[in-house]
Amino acid sequence: MFSPTSWLTVPAVAGAKKGHGMVESYLANKLPIQHPGLTNLLLLLGLVALGAATSRRSEPSEPLSMPQTQQVRGCIILLIVIGHLWTHVSFARPWPNLAGDSVAAFLFMSGYGVMLSYMNKRPSPATFLKKRFLRILAPYWLATLLFFTLDKMFLGNTLGMRDAVLTLAGINLNEATRLFDFTRWYVTFQLFWYMAFIAVFTVLPIKRGALVLTAAAPLLFLADYYFIHVDWAKYLAFPAGCLAGLYRKPIVDFIRRRPTTTMGAAMSSLTVFLMIKYSLYSGQIEWLPSVAKIGMREINGLLWTIFLLSTFALLGQVGINSKAYWCAGAISYELYLLHGPFLIKYNPVFFLTTEYGVPLSVSFALLLVLLAGLATILKKTGVRLGR
């Protein structure tokens, strides 16, 4: 039970547990957490400590190379899971929540990788879409079938036929598919960008196409806000990643030659990022129209991405690499697919906190271990299906 002296434990209050046996759902009844600000800070510091504890010296790596970008992916997926604890599981809203900004970094890395691959291989539109769609959809289909089963087992119901077909097709735009999994809007958005990418670069040269894609991003953002209302987020991230892939060589050369300037850029990006983020959180700029505040969040996602990429580039140049981030990066997409429902709808570990007073940090760590194991299985199975 809850000990008043433990500030990492959730009190066992009426209505806190709404699940099936040891599985808890937080769709309707949110998880009460004492001292959420301190708990959030400890989880974030724990993530930093995990990276530091598993860091090893190795040969220096080139800035923005695969060893570094995979570690960035690992770091941001763990930040997303931590952030979604507050977004979807608890009523508490501690500062900072880095989930949305880390999703922007995720989209940026996707655009960066797609651009490098496209410039290297120049596939036909059919080959590009087949490869990209299968890479996204093969593990997504497996996760969807798993969630259908778990919904029936633990919640007694799942999507109707029409919505089930839509979500299997990667179309998650209505309320039913959003409630099925709050995070799969990202898959729909990712597929949209793949189609936009190949449509643009099939008819335009690389540089011109990248500029068109970048110029279209704020227009799409405004169209969504005023007319379409699909409520996607981080429109600037994927095209910005494409630009970074296009100009990778001069960016890498700059980081190599000017590490001190790069460190200054990283710290400046982090400082502005935190200032904007706190201003949005604290309500200091409530007088701004909502479209301006959403635009600030878009820009802030890019600032966070610059900080992360610069930091990992500088660490890589001196041969410091984190094994934990590397491993998480290898299964980052699969972790993203799985974490939402297991965190929100059928959480298998938080009963340890609500029923037995185990610190939330311990329960959360156990959930990450479970998700990592499931994500590894999902990745291996998805790779076989996607061949």
Buried (B, 14 or more C-beta within 10 A) or exposed (E): EBEEEBBBBBBBEEEBBEBEEBBBBBBEBBBBBBBBEEBBBBBBEBBEEBBEEBBEEEEEBBBBEEBBBBBBBBBBBBBBBBBBBBBBBBEBEBBBBBBBBBBBBBBBBBBBBBBBBBEEEEBEEEEBBEBBBBBBBBBBBBBBEBBBEBBEEBBEEBBEEEBBEBBBEBBBBBEBBBEBBBBBBBBBBBBBBBBBBBEBBEEBEBEEBBBBBBEBBBEBBBBBBEEEEEEBBBBBBBBBBBBBBBBBEEBBEBBEEEBEEBBEBBEBBBEBBBEBBEBBEEEEEEEBEEEEBBBBBBBBBBBBBBBBBBBBBBBBBEEBBBBBBBBBBBBBBBBBBBBBBBBBBBBBBBBBBBBEBBBBBBBBBBBBEBBBEBBBEBBEBBEEEBE
